[in-house]
């Protein structure tokens, strides 16, 4: 019968956990360093205009002033109950998560459109930040 060396197992486990944290921190810093280009974002926003507008509600709510606004708070738009009760505020990080996968962030939302490319998301968010 083989005897287990618990101290070695503990060191290996700590190393694995440390590697996971380092990888997560690296990914977060990559996303944090992306600089959005609002000019590029304006062009990319055209894909959003199938449902949204800057100044008018459509299938989706208007986007003027979205950065800093509480999710589900425009009074003259009918939101899903999931979004109205989400407790989210639209800042850069939340918008990035939202545009990555709205249904993962707020299950039950009406929005289904995703943007896979991190730079495209950063550009659109930079454009939206200018729409005060």
N, C-alpha and C positions, 0 to 999 in steps of 0.2 A: 504494500500500500504506500502511496506517495504522500508525503507530508506537505501541506500547503504553507507557503511563506506569506503570512498575512501582511507583513510590512511591505513586501514587494507588490502585492495586489493593491494595497492602498495607494502606493506611489503611482502605479499604472492608472488606477481610477482617477486620481487627482490630475495626472497628466492629460487624460482624455477630457475631463471636464474643463481644464484650462484651455485646451485646444479649441473646444467648442466656443468658449467665451471669447477667445482671441479671434476666431473666424467671424463670430457675430459682430464684434466690435469693428473689425475691418470692413465688413459689409455696411454697417451703419455709417462709418466714416466716408466710404465711397459715395453713398447716397447724399450725405451731408455736404460733400464737396462739389456736387454738381451745381453749376451755375446756370440758371434758367435764362434763356434769351427771349424777351418779350416779343421781339419782331418775329422770330421763328414761331413763338407761341401763338401769335395772332393768325398766322397761316395755318398752323395745326388746328386751331380752334374751329376752323371751317367744318371739320368732321363732327364737331359737337352741335353745329347749327341745325342738324336734322331734328333735334329735340329741344335745343336751348337757344336763347338769345341773350345778349348783354342786358337789354332794357325791357323785354316783354316776356311774360310767362307764355309757355307753349306746352308741348308735351312734358317738358321739364321746366323748373323754375328759372327766372331770370338770374343772370350771374353778376350784374353790377353790384359791387359791395359784398360779394360772397366771402372774400378773405376777411376773417374776423367775425363773421356772422354765425349765430347759433343755427345748427342744422334744423330744418323743418320749421323755420320761424317767419317766412313770408306769409302774411295773413291772407292774401288773395290767391294763394296756390294750394291745391289739394295734394298733400304729401301722403305717402304710405304711413301707416301708424308706426311701423318699425323705425322710420327715419325721424318722425316727430318725437318719439320717446327715446331716441338714441343717446341724448345728452352730449352729442358731439358739437364742437365748435370748429369751423373751417379755418384751420391754419395750414401752413405749408406741409407739415408732416401728415396731418389728417387727410388733406387733399391728395397727397401722394399715395397714401394707403387706399383711399377711396378709388382713385383712378386705376390703381393696380388691380383691384377686384372689389367692386362695390358690394357684392353679395356676401363676400367673406367678412367685410367690415361690419355690414348691417344686414344680416339675414332678413329677408322679407321686403327688401327695398324694391322699388319699381325699376331702378336703373340697372341695366345689364351691360352697358358698354365698358370695355376695359382698354387700357393702354399699356402694352407690355414694355415698351421702351422707356427706361428711366429718364433719359435726356428729353424725350418728347414730353413726358409728364412735367419735368422741371420747367420746360419752356412754356407750356400751357399755364402752369401755376404762376410763372413770372408775368405772363400777359394778364391773367386774372387779378393779380395784385395791383396792377395799374388801373383797373376798372373800378374806381372808387365812387 
